[in-house]
Amino acid sequence: MAVPQATDGAPKAGGDPAQGGEHQVRPSLARDLLALTKPRVISLLLVTAVAPMFITGLGAPPLALVGWVLLGGFLMAGGANAINMWFDQDIDHFMSRTRQRPVPAGRVTPAMALVFGIGLGSLAFAILWRFANPLSAWLALGGLLFYVLVYTVWLKRSTPQNIVIGGAAGAFPPLVGYAAMAGHLDLTAWYLFAIIFFWTPPHFWALALYKSDDYARAGIPMLPVVAGDASTRRQILRYTLILTPLGVAPWALGFAGPLYGLTAAVTGAIMVVLAWQVFCERRPAERASRQLFAFSILYLFLLFAVLLIERGWGGLLARLVA
């Protein structure tokens, strides 16, 4: 789920007259450190972590526990992203959507990014261990290690299947949230893991289609670079056709209600239509790929948000007014 990070390095008016009335406004160190965590990406991950806490069959989770999971999840995911930016500093420099990140832009040193990432991950582990349970802490740490070691260090630069396998790292949050509430994992938790796992390839490959030149310059073997656009479009459609019934199945299996089932069916149908348009799209047109990438984020958010609202709204309101 890589989203370009906003920067604040454009020339601003009203500077020193000796400088022609303009000067460079640099982001503060605090803003750059926050950018290392990719907060906009993490916001989606946190929704997928909290929603499963409401479907364990144990009722609504304590608000304090939800808060600790949100904090621990943010810190762990942020730490993983910071370590990723440390390792990828060499290739981020070549990509238009990443070259203004704090490390390749030279605003944060690589060593600082690494120490910051490790520190966040360590703090997150301690928080989840102390205020949730050890299983959720180990699962969160497992997600960080999988993302950093398996995806970033090993797969990203070595195989066009990097997203298929490495995408499992983004599917850990539902396991963390479910384990934090229930103290164990069952088929329900793994089913939510599977939804995100099969969502990841069409999401990332849609981005890769219209950013393939960036990946080629950086030497990253994303599927469009190695296998070509036509093969990528076919794979996007195949994974979307698997994802759509998988997204509806929680309602059919009984651990989600009719509102979720309707939402999953409608948004899944839109995903299929967009994937079909991508399949039919030919370069240099990029509209369908961009639309699928953007909608895929909304699709995943809606699935887990509706799951949370449908299963947890009543219990959550009761706790708020108690």
Buried (B, 14 or more C-beta within 10 A) or exposed (E): BBBBBEBBEEEEEEBEEEEEEBBEEEBEEEBBBBBBBBBBBBEBBBBBBBBBBBBBEEEBBEEEBBEBBBBBBBBBBBBBBBBBBBBBBEBBBBBEBBBBBBBBBEBBEBEBBBBBBBEBBBBBBEBBBEBBBEBBBBBBBBBBBBBBBBBBBBBBBEBBBBBBBBBBBBBBBBBBBBBBBBBEBEEBBBBBBBBBBBBBBBBBBBBBBBBBEBBBBBEBBBBBBBBEBEBBBEBBBBBBBBBBEBBBBBBEEEBBBEBBBEBBBEBBEBBBBBBBBBBEBEEEEBEBBBBBBBBBBBBBBBBBBBBBBBBBEEEBEEBEEE
